[in-house]
Amino acid sequence: MDPPGPIDLYADLVHVLPMTKHTDYHQFKMRLPRRMMSLLAEAATDNKRTLSAEIIERLDRSLSAAPGPSDWEARLIQLQMRVEAQLTAMADIQKHMEAIEAFTKDREAD
């Protein structure tokens, strides 16, 4: 006997999983490169999911891993502090360069 295909598994899961209301989802058309579609379909088969379920799972994982607003604020503050430190270092270098130029001009004048 052949192993069940994705459609057979899906039919079995429909009876096990609780049904969600159709209004819980937004349906829309989307264009995908053929290679990406092929990879997603292959992954869905490997993971015993429908193509929609595979896409939803992957989007959910990537959005869950995204930093929240507080993380972005912390990163922004860190970047601002690094920029300020760099500006301070550049100002110090400029002062040293001006001091060297002044010293060189004095030596040339002697």
C-alpha positions in Angstrom: 0.0 0.0 0.0 1.3 3.5 -0.9 2.0 6.0 1.9 -0.7 8.6 2.2 -0.1 11.7 0.2 -0.5 15.3 1.4 -4.2 15.4 0.4 -4.9 12.2 2.3 -3.1 13.6 5.4 -5.0 16.9 5.1 -8.3 15.0 4.9 -7.4 13.1 8.1 -6.3 16.3 9.9 -9.5 18.1 9.1 -11.4 15.7 11.4 -8.8 16.1 14.2 -8.0 19.8 14.2 -10.6 22.4 15.4 -12.0 24.4 12.6 -11.4 28.1 12.6 -13.9 30.6 11.4 -13.4 31.6 7.8 -13.4 35.2 8.9 -10.2 34.6 11.0 -8.2 34.7 7.8 -7.7 37.3 5.0 -7.5 35.7 1.5 -5.5 37.5 -1.1 -3.5 36.7 -4.3 0.2 36.8 -4.3 2.9 36.4 -6.9 5.9 34.3 -6.0 9.0 33.4 -8.1 8.6 29.9 -9.5 11.7 28.6 -7.6 10.4 29.9 -4.3 7.0 28.4 -4.9 8.6 25.1 -5.7 10.7 25.2 -2.6 7.7 26.1 -0.4 5.6 23.3 -1.9 8.4 20.8 -1.3 8.8 22.0 2.3 5.1 21.8 2.8 5.1 18.2 1.6 8.1 17.4 3.8 6.4 19.0 6.8 3.1 17.4 6.0 1.3 20.7 5.7 -0.7 22.5 3.1 1.1 25.2 1.2 -0.9 27.8 3.0 -0.1 26.3 6.4 3.6 26.2 5.4 3.6 29.9 4.4 1.7 30.9 7.6 4.1 28.9 9.8 7.2 30.5 8.2 5.7 34.0 8.4 4.7 33.5 12.0 8.2 32.3 12.9 9.9 35.3 11.2 7.5 37.8 12.7 7.8 36.3 16.2 11.6 36.7 15.9 11.4 40.3 14.9 12.5 42.8 17.5 9.8 44.8 19.2 9.6 48.6 19.5 11.5 48.5 22.8 14.3 46.5 21.2 14.5 49.0 18.4 14.6 51.9 20.8 17.5 50.3 22.7 19.4 49.7 19.5 18.8 53.3 18.4 20.2 54.6 21.7 23.2 52.3 21.4 23.8 53.6 17.9 23.4 57.2 19.0 26.0 56.7 21.8 28.4 55.1 19.3 28.0 58.0 16.9 28.5 60.5 19.7 31.7 58.7 20.8 33.0 58.7 17.2 32.3 62.4 16.9 34.1 63.1 20.1 37.1 61.0 18.9 37.1 62.9 15.6 37.0 66.2 17.4 40.0 65.1 19.5 41.9 64.1 16.4 41.1 67.4 14.8 42.5 69.3 17.9 45.7 67.2 17.8 46.1 67.8 14.1 45.7 71.6 14.6 48.3 71.4 17.4 50.7 69.6 15.2 50.2 72.1 12.4 50.8 75.0 14.8 53.9 73.3 16.1 55.2 72.6 12.5 54.6 76.3 11.5 56.5 77.5 14.6 59.4 75.2 13.8 59.5 76.3 10.2 59.4 80.0 11.3 62.5 79.5 13.5 
